[in-house]
């Protein structure tokens, strides 16, 4: 019993002497956690910006087509002009 208590107190003394890192340098493992979170945040930013750009381009194109549809619906332009302008808008979007 006394040996067990002595061993436990010796182990506690060693843990206190070496600090929270244990018996030496932890190796490269302590770098993996920050690296993991940096990669996750980087992927989140990459895909978020990419999605925003695509949505922004789509919204700009839809805005022009929407105005053209409204003008056609109000009778300001005829069908041939509507189709010609729509073709130009869609050709610009593909470039």
C-alpha positions as CSV (number, residue, x, y, z in Angstrom):
1,X,0.0,0.0,0.0
2,X,2.8,2.4,0.9
3,X,4.6,1.5,-2.3
4,X,1.5,2.4,-4.3
5,X,1.1,5.8,-2.6
6,X,4.8,6.5,-3.1
7,X,4.6,5.6,-6.8
8,X,1.5,7.8,-7.2
9,X,3.2,10.7,-5.5
10,X,6.3,10.2,-7.6
11,X,4.3,10.2,-10.8
12,X,2.5,13.3,-9.7
13,X,5.8,15.0,-8.9
14,X,7.1,14.1,-12.4
15,X,3.9,15.4,-14.0
16,X,4.3,18.7,-12.1
17,X,8.0,18.9,-13.0
18,X,7.4,18.4,-16.7
19,X,4.3,20.4,-17.0
20,X,1.1,19.6,-18.9
21,X,3.1,18.3,-21.9
22,X,4.1,15.2,-20.1
23,X,7.6,13.7,-20.4
24,X,8.9,15.6,-23.4
25,X,8.1,17.4,-26.6
26,X,4.7,16.2,-27.9
27,X,6.0,15.8,-31.5
28,X,4.2,17.1,-34.5
29,X,0.8,16.1,-33.3
30,X,0.1,19.4,-31.7
31,X,0.3,21.0,-35.2
32,X,-2.5,18.9,-36.6
33,X,-5.4,20.5,-34.7
34,X,-4.7,24.1,-35.8
35,X,-3.8,22.8,-39.3
36,X,-7.1,21.0,-39.5
37,X,-9.1,24.1,-38.5
38,X,-7.2,26.2,-41.0
39,X,-8.0,23.8,-43.8
40,X,-11.7,23.7,-42.8
41,X,-11.9,27.5,-42.7
42,X,-10.0,27.8,-45.9
43,X,-12.4,25.4,-47.7
44,X,-15.4,27.3,-46.3
45,X,-14.1,30.6,-47.6
46,X,-13.2,29.1,-51.0
47,X,-16.5,27.5,-51.6
48,X,-18.4,30.5,-50.1
49,X,-16.7,33.0,-52.4
50,X,-17.1,30.7,-55.4
51,X,-20.8,30.3,-54.8
52,X,-21.3,34.0,-54.2
53,X,-19.6,34.8,-57.6
54,X,-21.8,32.3,-59.5
55,X,-24.9,33.6,-57.8
56,X,-23.9,37.2,-58.5
57,X,-23.3,36.5,-62.2
58,X,-26.6,34.6,-62.5
59,X,-28.4,37.5,-60.8
60,X,-27.0,40.1,-63.1
61,X,-28.0,38.1,-66.2
62,X,-31.5,37.4,-64.8
63,X,-31.9,41.1,-64.1
64,X,-31.3,42.0,-67.8
65,X,-33.5,39.2,-69.1
66,X,-36.2,40.3,-66.6
67,X,-36.2,43.8,-67.8
68,X,-36.4,42.6,-71.4
69,X,-39.3,40.3,-70.6
70,X,-41.2,43.2,-68.9
71,X,-40.6,45.5,-71.9
72,X,-42.0,42.7,-74.2
73,X,-45.0,42.1,-71.9
74,X,-45.8,45.9,-71.9
75,X,-45.6,45.9,-75.7
76,X,-42.6,48.3,-75.9
77,X,-40.8,45.9,-78.2
78,X,-42.0,43.3,-80.7
79,X,-41.2,39.6,-80.7
80,X,-38.3,39.7,-83.2
81,X,-36.6,42.5,-81.2
82,X,-37.2,40.5,-78.0
83,X,-35.6,37.4,-79.4
84,X,-32.7,39.2,-80.9
85,X,-31.9,41.0,-77.7
86,X,-32.4,37.9,-75.7
87,X,-29.9,36.1,-77.9
88,X,-27.4,38.9,-77.4
89,X,-27.8,38.7,-73.7
90,X,-27.3,35.0,-73.5
91,X,-24.3,35.1,-75.9
92,X,-22.6,37.7,-73.6
93,X,-23.2,35.5,-70.6
94,X,-21.5,32.4,-72.2
95,X,-18.3,34.4,-73.0
